[in-house]
Amino acid sequence: DKVKKTFLKKLGGRIASLREMKGLNQTQLASECDKDRQSINRLEKGNVNPSAYYLFQISQALGTSLKELLEFDR
């Protein structure tokens, strides 16, 4: 539905923004999370609904908290 789609796009944008602030490309982030670049690309575009553990892996790789990862205007 529309609310879910909007949320996932904003989450993906937040992850991309944090990744860029850390100076990482998608391949580097993927490597830190034991994922492939395409998986990170889909996540950042809002095309995937990540598990809680996947979000934890992303936050660890970006050196941030889950709370900070989810701090965006819903």
KOLTOR-964953 format. One line per 3 residues: their letters; for each residue z, x, y of C-alpha. Coordinates in steps of 0.1 Angstrom, whole numbers. Example, Ala and Ser with C-alpha at 12.3 -4.5 7.8 and 13.67 -1.06 7.14 Angstrom:
! KOLTOR-964953
as = 78 123 -45 | 71 137 -11
END
This chain:
! KOLTOR-964953
dkv = 0 0 0 | -3 10 37 | 33 20 42
kkt = 32 43 12 | -1 58 23 | 12 64 58
flk = 44 80 45 | 26 104 21 | 2 114 49
klg = 30 122 73 | 49 141 45 | 18 161 38
gri = 14 169 74 | 50 180 77 | 46 203 47
asl = 14 218 61 | 31 223 95 | 61 241 80
rem = 38 262 58 | 18 273 88 | 49 281 108
kgl = 60 304 79 | 26 321 80 | 16 311 45
nqt = -17 298 33 | -20 271 6 | -26 297 -22
qla = 6 316 -13 | 27 284 -12 | 12 273 -45
sec = 21 306 -61 | 57 303 -48 | 60 268 -64
dkd = 41 277 -97 | 14 252 -87 | -23 257 -80
rqs = -39 256 -45 | -56 223 -52 | -22 207 -59
inr = -9 218 -26 | -41 207 -9 | -37 172 -24
lek = -1 171 -14 | -8 181 22 | -36 154 25
gnv = -11 128 13 | -31 122 -19 | -1 127 -43
nps = 33 112 -45 | 55 142 -53 | 85 142 -76
ayy = 119 150 -61 | 118 183 -80 | 83 192 -66
lfq = 97 186 -31 | 127 208 -40 | 103 236 -50
isq = 83 232 -18 | 115 234 3 | 127 265 -15
alg = 94 282 -11 | 94 274 26 | 130 285 30
tsl = 141 251 43 | 162 222 32 | 150 189 17
kel = 165 172 47 | 143 193 71 | 113 188 49
lef = 117 150 53 | 124 151 91 | 94 134 105
dr = 87 101 122 | 82 76 94
END
